[in-house]
């Protein structure tokens, strides 16, 4: 990220690349995201149903994101969609593909077999044992919650359900998986020389178990239409349109350090989701170039 410059505006830190024309806000947690957004509480909420959906209020939205909780409406849809995807995917066909587990012989001062040659030359590490030399990869998945105004919270839920299935399978394949809420839109604000506006914060870290409730918690209109609108208007001078929905560019993915970003086009139907997941899982299993996030 040598071409990014750390900047600050209205107490909000962000990275800026003049070469790539990207502004990126990266937060350490959902709580940090909420705090930064509400520090600049300037966007007036006029339609609560459109803004919050089944969550109803900002107070409930903040609570859900903080503790990892969702509304029953979102939870029911999320679980049904996830179940339908899993029924079509042959999960067992991927197991054993992604992790190199070659058995190698290691020398030590304790072990399984006595190495006579080493005993004869008075070496201390005269025990041999066979171990699995696992090459565990850290894989970051993004969920792009940049959705146009006509989408409801079920579209947010499709994104989260898809990411959760992918994370589950990649973990079973032996990878350490992260999930990040990501956002990307065409910039329509007051900063010159900016093409893409990117936001991200973690939903699941690589050492944590997959908590479906926490993934479900970001399936809500208000994460965008209340919280992010505040920072977009109050800090970055977005106009009334608040930018345009877009898929993350390769430059944005590289900055976010993601292997794959769940986009709305990939979740239009169960069949589309299954095809996308199969493609991305096999891509990761077949490549050795991916090491710690984005493809090198």
Buried (B, 14 or more C-beta within 10 A) or exposed (E): EEEBEEEEBEEBEBBBBEEBBBBBBBBEBBEEBBBBBBBBBEBEBEEBEBBBBBBBBBEBBBEBBEEBBBBEBBBEBBBEBBEBBBEEBEBEEBEEEBBEEEEEEEBEEEBEEEBEEBEEEEEEEBBBEEEEEEEEBBBBBBBBBBBEEEBEBBBBBBBBBBBBBBBBBBBBBBBBBBBBBBBBBBBBBEBEEBBBBBBBBBBBEBEBEBBBEBBBBBBBBBBBBBBBBBBBBBBBEBEEEBBEBBBBBEBBBBBBBBBBBBBBEBBEEBEBBBEBBBEBBBEBBEEEEBEEBBBE
